[in-house]
Amino acid sequence: MIIKSFTAPTVAAALKMVKISMGGSAVVLRTRVLSEKEAVRPDSRVELTACIDEGVVSPGNLDAILSRDKKIPDPPKTVPANEINKPSNRDEASDTAEPKSYALETARLINGELQKSLNPEPGERIGNSVKPLYVDMLDADMPAEYARQLIKMIEERRYAGEDIDQTAYEVLHEDISKMIAPDISFKPGMKIVFAGHTGAGKTSALAKLAASLTLQKKMKIQLSSLDDIKVSAYEEITGYGDILDLPVEMNPERIGRNDKSALTLIDSPSIPYDNRCRLDLIKKIRSIKPDLVFMVFSVCCRTRDMMDSINILESLSPSYLIASHLDETSRWGGMTAMSRYLEVPLVYVMDAPGGIGRLKKASAEDITRQLLKIEEAVYE
């Protein structure tokens, strides 16, 4: 096992360094924001630690990777056969001494990195006056490193005698506002793809946007799908077409070519974890040259799980994010994780898929109130 850490201005840039240095099979162990003291260079804002199995690395690349790695313990030296059973000073001092092992040392390193990523900063480093806020942020499933950044900003901005809750609201609202996308200008001839993992609500988001643009803005819309995997994909998209009285084009080669006056909304299959299958999906999407790619994700998926799939989601080059399942959890911290680490703005939110409710513009105010537990955020 080979473990390396990379520093870069953004997570996306660090991920690219991982891919270049270690290849597409590397697994991200943790991502953290560097403090000013830890940053080796002024532009080093984040540190990403990744690992890769030696068995999947070609011999030519193995030496190149290891030569730049300072965190992996050296393999054990070859011991002459006549000295295998010769007791060492450590063996003489303790019969229970644990033998050194390259694999064991590597395993310990991996466990240490994982433990650091799972455990937030110790509570005693957080001031007592802001500790309840920090706990609320973690309980809302916000990334620990992001929560610590906000706490530091709150402490720096707070004036003597000022209400800390009000300061926290102002700081968080200001930061989340930067993650919210401005209104999108939809135009005839545009092609918009909806992507996401299984159950996220891609097709439901597509139908909700189609209904809004058709009924409220009176736009000419046509539906399509690239999904040739799910058994009911054709029936589902044509069903929405029948309900909204919209044409459906299922031939990828003709998507957006027949009627240039219509805006085309395109469904896609679930994003596969298998690299080869995902590459096929990426080729399909790029072949139709979409104007926008909406990445739909469920806020029920915990932040740590989202972080594991950041590089997978990034490979589809999303333009905007849509958060779903808001009615099924009060922990909306995953919105901040997705937007910050993908560096993609959040544009819409919706409740659980199924056709009930509408696609709503993301609101920094409602998200802030929900994360700080000021009051339950309800979209009108």
KOLBA-141769 format. One record per residue (C-alpha): x, y, z. Coordinates in steps of 0.5 Angstrom, whole numbers, padded with zeros to 4 digits, always signed. Example, Ala and Ser with C-alpha at 12.3 -4.5 7.8 and 13.67 -1.06 7.14 Angstrom:
// residues 2
+0025-0009+0016+0027-0002+0014
***
This chain:
// residues 380
+0000+0000+0000+0003+0007-0002+0000+0013+0002+0001+0020+0000-0001+0027+0001-0002+0033-0003-0003+0040-0002-0006+0045-0007-0011+0051-0007-0017+0047-0008-0020+0040-0007-0021+0040-0014-0013+0042-0016-0011+0037-0011-0015+0031-0014-0012+0032-0020-0005+0032-0017-0007+0025-0014-0010+0023-0021-0003+0025-0025+0002+0022-0019-0002+0016-0017-0007+0014-0023-0015+0013-0023-0015+0007-0018-0012+0012-0012-0017+0012-0006-0018+0019-0002-0017+0017+0006-0018+0025+0008-0019+0032+0006-0017+0038+0011-0016+0045+0011-0009+0047+0012-0008+0053+0018-0004+0059+0016+0002+0056+0020+0001+0049+0016+0001+0052+0009+0008+0050+0006+0006+0055+0000+0002+0061+0001-0003+0058-0004-0003+0051+0000-0010+0051+0003-0012+0044+0003-0009+0038+0004-0011+0031+0001-0009+0024+0003-0009+0018-0002-0007+0011-0002-0006+0006-0008-0005-0001-0008+0002-0003-0010-0001-0009-0014-0005-0004-0019+0001+0000-0020+0006-0001-0026+0013-0003-0024+0015+0003-0028+0011+0008-0024+0012+0005-0018+0019+0007-0017+0017+0014-0019+0011+0015-0014+0015+0012-0008+0021+0016-0010+0017+0022-0008+0014+0019-0002+0016+0021+0005+0011+0018+0009+0011+0010+0007+0016+0006+0012+0022+0003+0008+0021-0005+0007+0024-0009+0012+0032-0011+0010+0033-0018+0008+0036-0022+0014+0041-0027+0012+0039-0034+0013+0044-0036+0019+0041-0030+0023+0033-0031+0022+0033-0035+0029+0038-0030+0033+0035-0026+0038+0036-0019+0038+0037-0014+0044+0029-0013+0044+0028-0020+0044+0032-0021+0050+0029-0016+0054+0022-0018+0052+0019-0025+0050+0013-0021+0048+0016-0016+0043+0012-0015+0037+0016-0016+0031+0017-0011+0026+0013-0011+0019+0012-0007+0013+0005-0009+0012+0004-0008+0020+0007-0001+0020+0003+0001+0013-0003-0001+0017-0002+0003+0023-0001+0009+0018-0007+0008+0015-0011+0007+0021-0008+0013+0024-0010+0018+0018-0017+0015+0018-0018+0016+0025-0015+0023+0024-0021+0024+0019-0026+0021+0023-0025+0025+0029-0026+0033+0030-0022+0037+0033-0022+0036+0041-0027+0040+0044-0022+0044+0049-0019+0048+0043-0026+0051+0042-0028+0056+0047-0034+0055+0052-0038+0061+0049-0038+0058+0042-0038+0051+0043-0045+0050+0043-0045+0053+0036-0039+0048+0034-0043+0042+0037-0050+0044+0033-0046+0045+0026-0043+0038+0027-0049+0035+0029-0052+0038+0022-0047+0034+0019-0042+0040+0017-0035+0038+0015-0031+0039+0022-0026+0043+0018-0031+0048+0015-0034+0048+0022-0028+0050+0025-0027+0055+0020-0033+0058+0022-0032+0058+0029-0026+0062+0028-0029+0067+0024-0035+0068+0029-0030+0069+0035-0026+0074+0031-0032+0078+0028-0036+0078+0035-0035+0085+0039-0036+0085+0046-0043+0085+0049-0045+0083+0042-0050+0077+0042-0046+0071+0039-0052+0067+0036-0053+0074+0032-0046+0074+0030-0046+0066+0028-0052+0067+0024-0049+0073+0020-0042+0069+0019-0046+0063+0016-0051+0066+0012-0045+0070+0009-0041+0064+0007-0047+0060+0005-0049+0066+0000-0043+0065-0004-0045+0058-0005-0052+0059-0008-0052+0060-0015-0056+0066-0018-0062+0065-0023-0061+0061-0029-0063+0064-0036-0066+0058-0039-0066+0059-0047-0069+0055-0053-0064+0050-0056-0061+0049-0049-0059+0042-0047-0059+0040-0040-0057+0033-0037-0059+0031-0030-0054+0026-0027-0053+0023-0020-0053+0017-0016-0059+0012-0015-0065+0014-0011-0062+0022-0011-0068+0024-0015-0065+0026-0022-0072+0024-0026-0076+0027-0021-0072+0034-0021-0072+0034-0029-0080+0033-0029-0081+0038-0023-0077+0043-0028-0080+0041-0034-0087+0043-0030-0084+0049-0028-0082+0052-0035-0088+0049-0038-0093+0052-0034-0091+0058-0031-0086+0061-0036-0089+0058-0042-0083+0055-0045-0083+0050-0051-0080+0043-0047-0078+0036-0050-0076+0031-0046-0070+0025-0047-0066+0020-0043-0059+0017-0044-0061+0011-0039-0061+0005-0042-0060+0001-0036-0066+0002-0031-0071-0003-0034-0077+0002-0033-0073+0008-0035-0077+0009-0042-0084+0008-0039-0082+0013-0033-0079+0019-0038-0085+0018-0043-0090+0018-0037-0088+0025-0035-0088+0027-0042-0096+0024-0043-0097+0028-0036-0094+0035-0038-0096+0034-0046-0089+0034-0048-0085+0030-0054-0080+0025-0052-0074+0024-0056-0070+0017-0054-0065+0017-0059-0059+0020-0057-0056+0022-0064-0062+0026-0065-0063+0030-0058-0063+0037-0059-0063+0037-0067-0070+0036-0069-0073+0042-0066-0068+0048-0064-0074+0052-0061-0075+0047-0055-0071+0047-0049-0069+0039-0048-0068+0036-0041-0064+0030-0041-0065+0024-0036-0059+0020-0035-0057+0013-0031-0054+0012-0024-0047+0014-0024-0043+0008-0023-0037+0007-0019-0034+0002-0024-0029+0007-0028-0030+0003-0034-0038+0004-0034-0037+0011-0031-0033+0013-0037-0038+0010-0042-0043+0015-0039-0038+0021-0039-0038+0019-0047-0045+0019-0048-0046+0026-0044-0040+0029-0048-0043+0027-0054-0049+0031-0054-0045+0037-0052-0050+0039-0046-0050+0047-0044-0051+0045-0037-0050+0039-0032-0055+0039-0026-0052+0034-0021-0057+0031-0016-0055+0029-0009-0059+0027-0003-0058+0030+0004-0060+0024+0007-0053+0021+0005-0048+0023+0010-0042+0028+0009-0037+0023+0010-0040+0018+0004-0041+0024+0000-0033+0026+0001-0032+0019-0002-0035+0020-0008-0033+0027-0010-0028+0025-0015-0033+0021-0018-0038+0027-0019-0033+0031-0021-0031+0027-0027-0038+0029-0030-0036+0036-0030-0043+0039-0026-0045+0046-0027-0050+0046-0021-0052+0042-0015-0059+0040-0014-0060+0038-0006-0066+0033-0005-0070+0029+0000-0070+0035+0005-0076+0033+0008-0073+0027+0011-0067+0029+0015-0066+0036+0019-0058+0035+0018-0057+0039+0012-0049+0040+0012-0048+0036+0006-0050+0042+0002-0044+0045+0005-0040+0039+0004-0042+0038-0004-0041+0046-0006-0035+0047-0002-0031+0041-0004-0034+0040-0011-0033+0048-0012-0040+0048-0016-0046+0053-0014-0052+0050-0011-0058+0052-0015-0065+0048-0013-0067+0044-0007-0073+0039-0007-0076+0034-0002-0076+0027-0003-0077+0024-0011-0084+0022-0013-0087+0028-0016-0090+0031-0010-0088+0039-0009-0084+0043-0013-0077+0045-0015-0075+0051-0011-0069+0056-0011-0064+0055-0006-0064+0060+0000-0058+0062+0004-0063+0064+0010-0067+0058+0010-0060+0053+0010-0057+0058+0015-0063+0057+0020-0063+0050+0019-0056+0049+0020-0056+0053+0027-0062+0050+0029-0065+0057+0030-0072+0055+0028-0074+0049+0023-0073+0052+0016-0079+0051+0012-0079+0053+0004-0086+0056+0002
***
